[in-house]
Amino acid sequence: MVGLVDVGWEAPAPVVAGCLVALALFAQAFWRLRRRGRADHAGWDRAALFVAAVALTYVVLASPLDGLGDRYLISAHMLQHVVIGDLAPALGLLALRGPLTFFLLPAPVLSALAGRRRFRAFLHWLTGPWVAFPLWIAAMWAWHVPRVYDYAATHPAVHDLEHLSFVLVGVLVWNLLVDPARTARLPVAGRVGLAVALFAAGDPVTAGLISSSASFPHYVEQAHRVFGWTPHGDQVLAGVVMLVEQIATLGTCCAILLWPHLKRAPLRDESVQL
């Protein structure tokens, strides 16, 4: 078994900058809302959720996991994708639900954007389900084509674009699922339907990883076998990582959305008439 080689903690400038900007925007929104006496909408639980989302993003993109995913293990790379594309956006948007969403941008920036009708119309179009969902599918399917995946893994600029696209489409679909601004773009049934559709759309990728032979040359043609894992075993684990994460995040989302309706459902009388 070959141990970890040439992987360690890094501090990529785009990742550090993005995390710091996100934390700064949340901090000023959190402080402004609490200063107005609305700690009920800016509790420390929200801060903990948002910090967790940013911390998870930083850890998967700057820790040794990034080096493992770049060079050796497709399962490590997949773990990065599901965290930045699902788990971190879900936690961050849960933290922002309610008035915090409207305080996230400083007042001068918000005022400037309010006067730009075309920009607002574009954002409304971009965040709609008929755009967000196809963009999510496009990112999920395109980046997991073996040749595209391998090309991204060996070209830093394309790799950064790949990760950025997962973050963006993740934010778009989870914005619809969580609905932090209470826009009601989708009713509860629509949000549950979107979660199911996301799981179904990811299924071909998951099935392909689990059921096919080792299909990614970048990870097959390795001089070192980290942890002694075979290329096929590593690829199967990547599929399992994606499957488990989607069941956990999308399944939890559906359970939360449906729970109030299930509680109100009348119990069926199962008494037997003799």
TORDRENMAR-271029 format. One line per field, with one value per residue (C-alpha): residue number from 1; x, y, z. Coordinates in steps of 0.1 Angstrom, whole numbers, plus 5000, padded with zeros to 4 digits. Layout:
BEGIN
num	NUM; ...
x	X; ...
y	Y; ...
z	Z; ...
***
This chain:
BEGIN
num	1; 2; 3; 4; 5; 6; 7; 8; 9; 10; 11; 12; 13; 14; 15; 16; 17; 18; 19; 20; 21; 22; 23; 24; 25; 26; 27; 28; 29; 30; 31; 32; 33; 34; 35; 36; 37; 38; 39; 40; 41; 42; 43; 44; 45; 46; 47; 48; 49; 50; 51; 52; 53; 54; 55; 56; 57; 58; 59; 60; 61; 62; 63; 64; 65; 66; 67; 68; 69; 70; 71; 72; 73; 74; 75; 76; 77; 78; 79; 80; 81; 82; 83; 84; 85; 86; 87; 88; 89; 90; 91; 92; 93; 94; 95; 96; 97; 98; 99; 100; 101; 102; 103; 104; 105; 106; 107; 108; 109; 110; 111; 112; 113; 114; 115; 116; 117; 118; 119; 120; 121; 122; 123; 124; 125; 126; 127; 128; 129; 130; 131; 132; 133; 134; 135; 136; 137; 138; 139; 140; 141; 142; 143; 144; 145; 146; 147; 148; 149; 150; 151; 152; 153; 154; 155; 156; 157; 158; 159; 160; 161; 162; 163; 164; 165; 166; 167; 168; 169; 170; 171; 172; 173; 174; 175; 176; 177; 178; 179; 180; 181; 182; 183; 184; 185; 186; 187; 188; 189; 190; 191; 192; 193; 194; 195; 196; 197; 198; 199; 200; 201; 202; 203; 204; 205; 206; 207; 208; 209; 210; 211; 212; 213; 214; 215; 216; 217; 218; 219; 220; 221; 222; 223; 224; 225; 226; 227; 228; 229; 230; 231; 232; 233; 234; 235; 236; 237; 238; 239; 240; 241; 242; 243; 244; 245; 246; 247; 248; 249; 250; 251; 252; 253; 254; 255; 256; 257; 258; 259; 260; 261; 262; 263; 264; 265; 266; 267; 268; 269; 270; 271; 272; 273; 274
x	5000; 5014; 5007; 4998; 5023; 5028; 4994; 4989; 4971; 4970; 4955; 4943; 4937; 4902; 4890; 4903; 4889; 4855; 4853; 4863; 4838; 4810; 4819; 4821; 4787; 4771; 4787; 4775; 4740; 4739; 4751; 4727; 4697; 4706; 4713; 4677; 4665; 4657; 4679; 4650; 4659; 4697; 4703; 4737; 4724; 4722; 4758; 4769; 4752; 4767; 4802; 4799; 4790; 4820; 4843; 4832; 4839; 4873; 4883; 4874; 4891; 4922; 4929; 4949; 4916; 4921; 4954; 4940; 4912; 4934; 4960; 4949; 4913; 4882; 4862; 4880; 4872; 4835; 4834; 4845; 4818; 4789; 4801; 4804; 4774; 4749; 4758; 4775; 4749; 4721; 4736; 4744; 4709; 4693; 4713; 4701; 4663; 4641; 4652; 4689; 4687; 4677; 4705; 4732; 4742; 4752; 4725; 4744; 4749; 4713; 4701; 4723; 4710; 4674; 4674; 4687; 4656; 4673; 4697; 4668; 4649; 4679; 4683; 4646; 4650; 4682; 4668; 4636; 4632; 4631; 4666; 4682; 4673; 4686; 4718; 4723; 4718; 4742; 4769; 4764; 4764; 4790; 4817; 4814; 4821; 4855; 4874; 4861; 4866; 4902; 4909; 4897; 4917; 4949; 4942; 4940; 4920; 4894; 4894; 4886; 4858; 4844; 4843; 4828; 4800; 4791; 4789; 4767; 4743; 4741; 4731; 4705; 4687; 4690; 4677; 4645; 4644; 4651; 4635; 4653; 4637; 4602; 4595; 4573; 4587; 4577; 4549; 4558; 4548; 4570; 4599; 4595; 4592; 4624; 4643; 4631; 4640; 4675; 4680; 4667; 4689; 4720; 4712; 4728; 4761; 4759; 4749; 4777; 4803; 4791; 4783; 4810; 4846; 4872; 4865; 4887; 4923; 4936; 4929; 4935; 4971; 4986; 5021; 5009; 4978; 4969; 4955; 4960; 4926; 4921; 4909; 4875; 4871; 4879; 4853; 4826; 4833; 4828; 4794; 4785; 4797; 4774; 4744; 4747; 4751; 4721; 4699; 4710; 4705; 4676; 4659; 4662; 4648; 4618; 4612; 4613; 4590; 4565; 4565; 4539; 4515; 4522; 4515; 4481; 4471; 4443; 4451; 4434; 4410; 4424; 4399; 4384; 4347; 4337
y	5000; 5034; 5062; 5098; 5116; 5152; 5163; 5188; 5219; 5248; 5282; 5288; 5326; 5323; 5299; 5321; 5352; 5336; 5323; 5357; 5376; 5352; 5355; 5393; 5397; 5374; 5392; 5426; 5413; 5394; 5425; 5449; 5427; 5422; 5459; 5465; 5442; 5412; 5386; 5362; 5363; 5364; 5338; 5323; 5290; 5308; 5320; 5285; 5271; 5297; 5293; 5255; 5259; 5281; 5259; 5228; 5245; 5256; 5222; 5202; 5227; 5235; 5204; 5173; 5160; 5184; 5169; 5134; 5143; 5161; 5133; 5100; 5092; 5100; 5092; 5122; 5144; 5133; 5141; 5176; 5180; 5169; 5191; 5223; 5215; 5203; 5202; 5237; 5255; 5238; 5248; 5284; 5290; 5275; 5300; 5329; 5321; 5351; 5387; 5378; 5372; 5408; 5422; 5400; 5428; 5462; 5489; 5509; 5479; 5468; 5503; 5504; 5470; 5479; 5505; 5480; 5465; 5443; 5429; 5421; 5405; 5384; 5372; 5364; 5343; 5326; 5316; 5301; 5263; 5260; 5275; 5263; 5227; 5223; 5241; 5217; 5187; 5202; 5207; 5173; 5153; 5173; 5174; 5136; 5126; 5108; 5128; 5161; 5150; 5140; 5172; 5193; 5173; 5181; 5218; 5241; 5268; 5244; 5226; 5259; 5265; 5231; 5237; 5272; 5258; 5232; 5260; 5281; 5254; 5241; 5276; 5279; 5246; 5248; 5284; 5269; 5240; 5261; 5293; 5316; 5348; 5332; 5340; 5309; 5303; 5267; 5254; 5226; 5200; 5216; 5217; 5180; 5173; 5192; 5172; 5140; 5152; 5161; 5127; 5110; 5133; 5123; 5086; 5080; 5094; 5073; 5042; 5047; 5050; 5020; 4996; 5003; 4993; 5019; 5046; 5076; 5072; 5100; 5079; 5045; 5053; 5060; 5049; 5049; 5032; 5053; 5031; 5002; 5009; 4996; 5020; 5001; 5001; 5038; 5046; 5025; 5044; 5076; 5065; 5054; 5088; 5106; 5083; 5085; 5123; 5128; 5105; 5124; 5159; 5156; 5130; 5152; 5181; 5161; 5149; 5185; 5198; 5170; 5167; 5194; 5177; 5143; 5155; 5169; 5137; 5119; 5085; 5057; 5037; 5002; 4986; 4954; 4951; 4916
z	5000; 4990; 5014; 5007; 4985; 4976; 4990; 5018; 5029; 5004; 5003; 4967; 4963; 4946; 4974; 5002; 4986; 4980; 5016; 5031; 5009; 5019; 5056; 5054; 5036; 5061; 5091; 5081; 5074; 5107; 5126; 5109; 5116; 5152; 5157; 5146; 5174; 5152; 5168; 5162; 5125; 5131; 5158; 5165; 5150; 5117; 5121; 5129; 5098; 5075; 5090; 5086; 5049; 5043; 5064; 5045; 5012; 5023; 5037; 5006; 4983; 5004; 5024; 5013; 4999; 4970; 4961; 4964; 4941; 4916; 4913; 4927; 4937; 4918; 4950; 4967; 4937; 4939; 4976; 4967; 4941; 4963; 4992; 4971; 4949; 4974; 5011; 5014; 4994; 5013; 5047; 5036; 5022; 5053; 5074; 5052; 5051; 5060; 5063; 5064; 5026; 5020; 5042; 5026; 5002; 5017; 5014; 4987; 4965; 4969; 4960; 4929; 4917; 4924; 4897; 4870; 4857; 4830; 4856; 4880; 4851; 4842; 4878; 4880; 4848; 4860; 4893; 4879; 4879; 4841; 4839; 4872; 4868; 4832; 4842; 4870; 4847; 4821; 4848; 4863; 4831; 4811; 4838; 4844; 4809; 4814; 4788; 4801; 4837; 4830; 4811; 4840; 4865; 4846; 4837; 4867; 4850; 4837; 4871; 4888; 4863; 4870; 4907; 4902; 4880; 4907; 4933; 4910; 4899; 4935; 4948; 4920; 4927; 4965; 4964; 4949; 4974; 5005; 4992; 5017; 5004; 5006; 4970; 4965; 4930; 4936; 4959; 4984; 4959; 4933; 4956; 4965; 4928; 4920; 4947; 4932; 4897; 4909; 4923; 4891; 4870; 4889; 4888; 4853; 4866; 4898; 4879; 4854; 4881; 4900; 4872; 4846; 4845; 4854; 4828; 4838; 4824; 4846; 4877; 4861; 4849; 4883; 4893; 4929; 4943; 4973; 5002; 4978; 4962; 4927; 4900; 4898; 4935; 4937; 4909; 4926; 4959; 4940; 4928; 4964; 4977; 4953; 4960; 4998; 4997; 4974; 4995; 5027; 5014; 4990; 5012; 5042; 5022; 5011; 5047; 5061; 5033; 5038; 5076; 5083; 5059; 5073; 5108; 5097; 5078; 5097; 5111; 5093; 5114; 5113; 5136; 5123; 5121; 5131
***
